[in-house]
Amino acid sequence: MKKAFGYALEIIVSGNKSNSFKPIGKRWIVERTFSWFDNYRRLCQNYEFTFDSAEEMVKLAAIRMLLNKI
């Protein structure tokens, strides 16, 4: 897969058999950020026609989130 697409896919199986939630590494930060992006109407669905405009909407949402934290 790395030759074709330029990235490696890693599957991690937890050895913990308990049913409690335990975050793996810092992946929860990425998931939390994606859930914050869903608060913006233009990011919860694909309204954009080009990838460039979609990328700019993500950047604007990130800037807005950072400005709200100040």
C-alpha positions in Angstrom: 0.0 0.0 0.0 2.9 2.4 0.7 4.2 2.0 -2.9 0.8 2.8 -4.5 -0.5 5.6 -2.2 2.6 6.8 -0.3 1.4 5.9 3.2 1.5 2.9 5.4 -1.7 1.5 7.1 -1.3 0.4 10.7 -3.9 -1.5 12.5 -3.6 -1.6 16.3 -5.5 -4.1 18.4 -5.7 -3.3 22.1 -4.6 -6.1 24.4 -6.8 -4.7 27.2 -9.8 -6.9 27.6 -11.8 -4.6 29.9 -14.8 -2.7 28.4 -13.6 0.7 29.7 -12.6 3.5 27.3 -8.9 4.1 27.0 -7.6 6.6 24.4 -4.6 5.4 22.3 -1.9 8.0 22.2 -2.9 11.4 21.0 -5.5 10.2 18.4 -8.3 11.6 20.5 -7.0 15.1 19.8 -7.6 14.6 16.1 -11.1 13.1 16.7 -12.0 16.0 19.0 -10.9 18.5 16.4 -13.0 16.8 13.7 -16.0 16.9 16.0 -15.4 20.7 16.5 -15.4 21.1 12.7 -18.8 19.6 12.5 -20.2 22.7 14.3 -19.6 24.7 11.1 -22.3 24.3 8.6 -20.1 24.4 5.5 -17.9 21.6 6.9 -20.6 19.1 8.0 -21.5 18.4 4.4 -19.7 18.8 1.1 -21.0 22.1 -0.2 -17.8 23.0 -2.0 -17.2 22.4 -5.7 -13.4 22.3 -5.6 -10.8 20.9 -3.2 -9.2 24.3 -2.8 -12.3 25.9 -1.5 -13.0 23.0 0.8 -9.4 23.4 2.2 -9.9 27.1 2.7 -13.1 26.5 4.6 -11.2 24.1 7.0 -8.5 26.8 7.4 -11.1 29.4 8.2 -12.9 27.2 10.7 -9.5 26.5 12.4 -8.7 30.2 12.5 -12.1 30.9 14.0 -11.7 28.2 16.7 -8.3 29.6 17.6 -9.6 33.2 17.8 -12.4 32.0 20.1 -9.8 30.6 22.5 -8.1 34.0 22.9 
